[in-house]
Amino acid sequence: MTSNPLDSTWYFTPENPLQINSVAISHDGSRCAFGSSFERGSGEFYTYLFDGSGNQLWKKTISSGTAYQGVFWVALSGNGQYVASGGETSDSKGLNTKPGYLQAFAADSGDELLNINLYSRVNQVSLSDDGQYLAVCYGHTIEIYQLNTAGTAYYSIFKEQSATYSINSCVISSNGSTVVASGIHYSDDNQQVKASQDATSTTGQIFSYTISNENVQPIGTCDLPTGCMRVAVVDNGQIWAASLHDGSCVLVHSLKPTELAWQCKPDNPDLSLAYAVDITRTEMGDVFVACGANLNSKINGGFLYLVKSVRMVYEDEAYPAPYFKGIIQWSTDIKFGVNPGVSLDKNAQYVTATDGKPDGQTVKESAGSFYLFEAADGHQIWRHDTTMMNWPMALAQDGSSVIGGSDNGSVYYWKLT
């Protein structure tokens, strides 16, 4: 552990000039995982597991030698017992037909539970609270794995490919009952200039599935008015949210999984794509969605807002089926475009955000910040500035701590209580 001059509880820098593209934290903040990457080249990359005091428990290489770009996404089960990691090991434009990789480990022992190569980069990995289920998306594929009864390996129990949509995000509910994934289809898939394409040039879908033992069944597919960037699901798997290419966020309820319960977009004509979304259902039953978007303005700023989902009618014999409304609680400007590090704790005490942007198609990029806000009113509690942009940030579900990763190659951990 290294003392941090910039007010975090601790920070760690694996190597330079590596980046940190993804972080994860257990529900009580006692363990955290992250991976090293470098989007502009090759190197030796690792998945790391630390405890909440900044002690390294282990690190695992993603290949026996030099790899390309490295760790794109990590997951840590809510109980802190299992770790998953995915990304790519070779340039997808090269001759390797399986440039993607997927690994999983037992946290206590570091034993390898899964290590395979896939036909495309892994875009997201997600673990249930007890680590029994692992959801993965890559290319046009959604795949779900289950831990065997001996606890020694993950094996695939479901795989589905979309003929039309690239699957860019997938999450599994904490209780392991529901998997939600998002797909996006660009009007010109050959352009691959995704962030710059107009919202009207994309279409999107949300896919949802229910899990019971080894049986996975579709819940429903919801068509979207534009491309979907990210999805999130509440801990009991009954409600999910997504951020869209036009800066809005949407909510889907398992009561009507093929329809939008609501779509919410702030009254800001400058909104561009929303990279980030998270959702929580508090112990009191309140549902909140946090969304972070980019702006089209010349300063390339960002915008963060919090929405409360209100159930307008209760379903019983005297009333028709319930419907829902998204009500914006607050919004705030962010210096640069908001990146995927938007997160909520279980009882919506806090909201996090990260920002920063590349400078065109060059190797240069802006400075960035980590943000912590009061969820009740949007008051900024603190902002932690870095010399380069920041992508991931995650709150522990009990609100005790938060972890963030930066393109400067460092991981930062803050104790909140």
HELIX and SHEET records of a PDB file:
HELIX    1   1 LYS A  194  SER A  196  5                                   3    
HELIX    2   2 ALA A  199  SER A  201  5                                   3    
SHEET    1   A 4 TRP A  10  PHE A  12  0                                        
SHEET    2   A 4 VAL A 411  LYS A 415 -1                                        
SHEET    3   A 4 SER A 401  SER A 406 -1                                        
SHEET    4   A 4 ASN A 390  LEU A 395 -1                                        
SHEET    1   B 4 GLN A  19  ILE A  25  0                                        
SHEET    2   B 4 ARG A  31  GLY A  43 -1                                        
SHEET    3   B 4 TYR A  46  ASP A  51 -1                                        
SHEET    4   B 4 GLN A  56  THR A  61 -1                                        
SHEET    1   C 6 GLN A  19  ILE A  25  0                                        
SHEET    2   C 6 ARG A  31  GLY A  43 -1                                        
SHEET    3   C 6 ALA A  67  LEU A  76 -1                                        
SHEET    4   C 6 TYR A  82  GLU A  88 -1                                        
SHEET    5   C 6 GLY A 100  ALA A 106 -1                                        
SHEET    6   C 6 GLU A 112  LEU A 118 -1                                        
SHEET    1   D 4 VAL A 122  LEU A 127  0                                        
SHEET    2   D 4 TYR A 133  TYR A 138 -1                                        
SHEET    3   D 4 THR A 141  LEU A 147 -1                                        
SHEET    4   D 4 TYR A 154  GLN A 161 -1                                        
SHEET    1   E 4 SER A 166  ILE A 172  0                                        
SHEET    2   E 4 THR A 178  TYR A 186 -1                                        
SHEET    3   E 4 THR A 202  SER A 212 -1                                        
SHEET    4   E 4 ASN A 215  LEU A 224 -1                                        
SHEET    1   F 4 CYS A 228  VAL A 233  0                                        
SHEET    2   F 4 ILE A 239  LEU A 244 -1                                        
SHEET    3   F 4 CYS A 249  HIS A 253 -1                                        
SHEET    4   F 4 TRP A 262  CYS A 264 -1                                        
SHEET    1   G 4 ALA A 276  ARG A 281  0                                        
SHEET    2   G 4 VAL A 287  ASN A 294 -1                                        
SHEET    3   G 4 GLY A 302  ARG A 311 -1                                        
SHEET    4   G 4 PHE A 324  ILE A 334 -1                                        
SHEET    1   H 4 SER A 343  LEU A 344  0                                        
SHEET    2   H 4 TYR A 350  THR A 354 -1                                        
SHEET    3   H 4 GLY A 368  GLU A 374 -1                                        
SHEET    4   H 4 GLN A 380  THR A 386 -1                                        
END                                                                             
